[in-house]
């Protein structure tokens, strides 16, 4: 039980205390208070180191004092013969008497009171990171402007989370850069770019000064970058220790800057930009591209034109060119389209004649039309030879796309030979 | 055919046989037969045959039958009344469009047409070949194809012949520049039943021997003397125009 005050009397007080006696008093005052214990009467057997009879005052593991013998007040206006101040709220008073007391000793009388302790100053370690405010029975911490008190009610930090950057280029710094960054903080930043762009970060060596790592290499304050499963850092120290250009493979970059309660430096500054996703330089065979570039990146558009005699067929529509766009996934749109040899198809049949080649019908193939001799002949000019042209038609040098005409041979008499028979 | 001889159809593969009434025609295209207008007067839906030398029924069964799809008689051909005797054979020419194209072969092939160049003007003495199953010296009804060769002569020769029928005065007949007179040699002549057949003349300036239809057997005063043939060269424009405007396309 706690109390604000109390009285502790030796056994049998004010009569002589018995031999072989042992008694312990546990004093507890409310939290936030210390204990002032003072003796107004002390009459005990004196011995070297108080080894025969003693009253011991113990605070935790620390023996505050051991009393024996007789004492009297040196101040006529005060009855206090011995006084202890303990900045804790619990104390033990342990009385012991041995077996031989040849004289009569009356023991002691002690009183304790709870006294306020100044947590802000009474201890070696200050309880608050920034401002400490003591009151009777306790204390509270407070923070400077733009800081907030963490849940532990002791540490102040800066609110530097939830920063999102979506521009294709930008600059991000630690809080207060180049002034000292706040302690006890966790700042996170996120760069979110359009799909198809990878975040590239550049940090100059001189733009980085963060509390250095300890002897075991652990960074008390650190900068950590993560993107697409890749992690860069944690980084700390004076001068950026990593690569000055960090090329991530993702369009989202997370930046986490954590600081502990000590060792603030100027912080860091980084720049970033979005690097467009590249697309392959290879295109369908038998084609030319426009424009021709060393590299193609996201949003680039290329016109693919098939070489003469080649075409792209989509369903029932054919064309000699198409457009491809470099997409956010690094692939070309329309990559399924191929330039294939123009197919003129089987040559058109003609009346009273035929084409000799109906199987090889691709660009450059040749077919020869002939008429059904001897009763038909080719009326039209030209040799009857047609070539599969780039426009997908069979073309003759003279007639163009016009088909040859086989017309009947006229005016020929097929006279039978008379022979020798009579 | 008077004064001629039997021949094989292979020598005259353009010869068309009109069954009823018996007449002739000349194949000028897979889809067209040229004949005389007066042949079609009495039968505008003739049944024709090609590719056969003989025309007995047995032979015709093996021949290629041609059916008429439409008949085009020259607009200048003047019809006459039933009881009237025709004396005007001017523009005696007609075309027959066939229902189906003929199948060409060694015995079936067209004769060439003349063009309008002077090369195709006929000189007197130019020999032409005539053929048909018409009346011959010996027979009124001929079973096998006959042919004859006869020269072109001045029209006056035809005008000077007395008609076979004494009631008919040749001077009442109309003679025009659309007519060719030929014959007068060894009695070679066309006769009844040969009408519409070709007067075939060798194509001029041609390395390989070819024949064109210079005339069509039209009429004559007396078989065995001279015969009058429609001058085909004068009708080339009409022939070509008619064929072009009335050709059957592949989609029909």
Interface residues (C-beta under 8 A of the other chain):
Chain A: X351 X375 X376 X408 X409 X410 X411 X412 X413 X414 X415 X416
Chain B: X8 X10 X11 X12 X13 X14 X28 X29 X30 X104 X105 X106 X107 X109 X110 X111 X112 X113 X200 X203 X208 X209 X210 X211 X212 X250
